[in-house]
Amino acid sequence: MFRKQVKKPKPMLLTDFEYINNSDEAFKRKVSLQIKRLRRQNQVTQEKFYADTNINIARLESGKIDIRIETLRKVCYYFDVSLAGFFRDIY
C-alpha cells in the first residue's frame, strides 16, 4: 500500500538569525561612528553636546544602544545635516 508522505517544514537555519543579528550590529556601529565623526568634525565635546541638547552622545557613540529616530533627528539638526545626508555618508 501507499503511504501518504507528509512534508516536514524546513527548519529555519540558525545562520539566518546570526546574519540578521550581525547586520544589525554592523548597522548600529556605522550609525555610532557617523555620530562621532560629525561631533569631531564640528569640534564639539561630548560635554558641550550634552549641555546644549541634554542628550548623552557618549551612549550613542558606543553603538550599544538602539537610537530612536527622534533622537537621531535632534543630532542631525544640531550638526545641520539632514537625515538623508546622515545616511548617505554611511553607505
Contact map, one row per residue, 1 for C-alpha under 8 A:
1110000000000000000000000000000000000000000000000000000000000000000000000000000000000000000
1111000000000000000000000000000000000000000000000000000000000000000000000000000000000000000
1111100000000000000000000000000000000000000000000000000000000000000000000000000000000000000
0111110000000000000000000000000000000000000000000000000000000000000000000000000000000000000
0011111000000000000000000000000000000000000000000000000000000000000000000000000000000000000
0001111100000000000000000000000000000000000000000000000000000000000000000000000000000000000
0000111110000000000000000000000000000000000000000000000000000000000000000000000000000000000
0000011111000000000000000000000000000000000000000000000000000000000000000000000000000000000
0000001111100000000000000000000000000000000000000000000000000000000000000000000000000000000
0000000111110000000000000000000000000000000000000000000000000000000000000000000000000000000
0000000011111000000000000000000000000000000000000000000000000000000000000000000000000000000
0000000001111101000000000000000000000000000000000000000000000000000000000000000000000000000
0000000000111111100000000000000000000000000000000000000000000000000000000000000000000000000
0000000000011111110000000000000000000000000000000000000000000000000000000000000000000000000
0000000000001111111000000000000000000000000000000000000000000000000000000000000000000000000
0000000000011111111100000000000000000000000000000000000000000000000000000000000000000000000
0000000000001111111110000000000000000000000000000000000000000000000000000000000000000000000
0000000000000111111111000000000000000000000000000000000000000000000000000000000000000000000
0000000000000011111111100000000000000000000000000000000000000000000000000000000000000000000
0000000000000001111111110000000000000000000000000000000000000000000000000000000000000000000
0000000000000000111111111000000000000000000000000000000000000000000000000000000000000000000
0000000000000000011111111100000000000000000000000000000000000000000000000000000000000000000
0000000000000000001111111110000000000000000000000000000000000000000000000000000000000000000
0000000000000000000111111111000000000000000000000000000000000000000000000000000000000000000
0000000000000000000011111111100000000000000000000000000000000000000000000000000000000000000
0000000000000000000001111111110000000000000000000000000000000000000000000000000000000000000
0000000000000000000000111111111000000000000000000000000000000000000000000000000000000000000
0000000000000000000000011111111100000000000000000000000000000011110000000000000000000000000
0000000000000000000000001111111110000000000000000000000000000010000000000000000000000000000
0000000000000000000000000111111111000000000000000000000000000000000000000000000000000000010
0000000000000000000000000011111111100000000000000000000000000010000000000000000000000000010
0000000000000000000000000001111111110000000000000000000000011110000000000000000000000000000
0000000000000000000000000000111111111000000000000000000000001010000000000000000000000000000
0000000000000000000000000000011111111100000000000000000000000000000000000000000000000100110
0000000000000000000000000000001111111110000000000000000000011000000000000010000000000000000
0000000000000000000000000000000111111111000000000000000000001000000000000000000000000000000
0000000000000000000000000000000011111111100000000000000000000000000000000000000000000000000
0000000000000000000000000000000001111111110000000000000000000000000000000000001000000000000
0000000000000000000000000000000000111111111111000000000000000000000000000000001000000000000
0000000000000000000000000000000000011111111110000000000000000000000000000000000000000000000
0000000000000000000000000000000000001111111100000000000000000000000000000000000000000000000
0000000000000000000000000000000000000111111100000000000000000000000000000000001000000000000
0000000000000000000000000000000000000011111110000000000000000000000000000000000000000000000
0000000000000000000000000000000000000011111111011000000000000000000000000000000000000000000
0000000000000000000000000000000000000011001111111000000000000000000000000000000000000000000
0000000000000000000000000000000000000010000111111100000111000000000000000000000000000000000
0000000000000000000000000000000000000000000011111110000000000000000000000000000000000000000
0000000000000000000000000000000000000000000111111111000000000000000000000000000000000000000
0000000000000000000000000000000000000000000111111111111110000000000000000000000000000000000
0000000000000000000000000000000000000000000001111111111110000000000000000000000000000000000
0000000000000000000000000000000000000000000000111111110000000000000000000000000000000000000
0000000000000000000000000000000000000000000000011111110000000000000000000000000000000000000
0000000000000000000000000000000000000000000000001111111000000000000000000000000000000000000
0000000000000000000000000000000000000000000000001111111100000000000000000000000000000000000
0000000000000000000000000000000000000000000000001100111110000000000000100000000000000000000
0000000000000000000000000000000000000000000001001100011111110000000000000000000000000000000
0000000000000000000000000000000000000000000001001100001111111000000000000000000000000000000
0000000000000000000000000000000000000000000001000000000111111100000000000000000000000000000
0000000000000000000000000000000000000000000000000000000111111111100000000000000000000000000
0000000000000000000000000000000100100000000000000000000111111111101000000000000000000000000
0000000000000000000000000000000110110000000000000000000011111110000000000000000000000000000
0000000000000000000000000000000100000000000000000000000001111111100000000000000000000000000
0000000000000000000000000001101110000000000000000000000000111111110000000000000000000000000
0000000000000000000000000001000000000000000000000000000000110111110000000000000000000000000
0000000000000000000000000001000000000000000000000000000000110111111000000000000000000000000
0000000000000000000000000001000000000000000000000000000000000011111100000000000000000000000
0000000000000000000000000000000000000000000000000000000000010000111110110000000000000000000
0000000000000000000000000000000000000000000000000000000000000000011111110000000000000000000
0000000000000000000000000000000000000000000000000000000000000000001111111000000000000000000
0000000000000000000000000000000000000000000000000000000000000000000111111100000000000000000
0000000000000000000000000000000000000000000000000000001000000000001111111110000000000000000
0000000000000000000000000000000000000000000000000000000000000000001111111111000000100000000
0000000000000000000000000000000000000000000000000000000000000000000011111111100000100000000
0000000000000000000000000000000000000000000000000000000000000000000001111111110000000000000
0000000000000000000000000000000000100000000000000000000000000000000000111111111000000000000
0000000000000000000000000000000000000000000000000000000000000000000000011111111111100100000
0000000000000000000000000000000000000000000000000000000000000000000000001111111111000000000
0000000000000000000000000000000000000000000000000000000000000000000000000111111110000000000
0000000000000000000000000000000000000110010000000000000000000000000000000011111110000000000
0000000000000000000000000000000000000000000000000000000000000000000000000001111111000000000
0000000000000000000000000000000000000000000000000000000000000000000000000001111111101100000
0000000000000000000000000000000000000000000000000000000000000000000000000001100111111100000
0000000000000000000000000000000000000000000000000000000000000000000000011001000011111110000
0000000000000000000000000000000000000000000000000000000000000000000000000000000001111111000
0000000000000000000000000000000000000000000000000000000000000000000000000000000011111111100
0000000000000000000000000000000001000000000000000000000000000000000000000001000011111111110
0000000000000000000000000000000000000000000000000000000000000000000000000000000000111111111
0000000000000000000000000000000000000000000000000000000000000000000000000000000000011111111
0000000000000000000000000000000001000000000000000000000000000000000000000000000000001111111
0000000000000000000000000000011001000000000000000000000000000000000000000000000000000111111
0000000000000000000000000000000000000000000000000000000000000000000000000000000000000011111
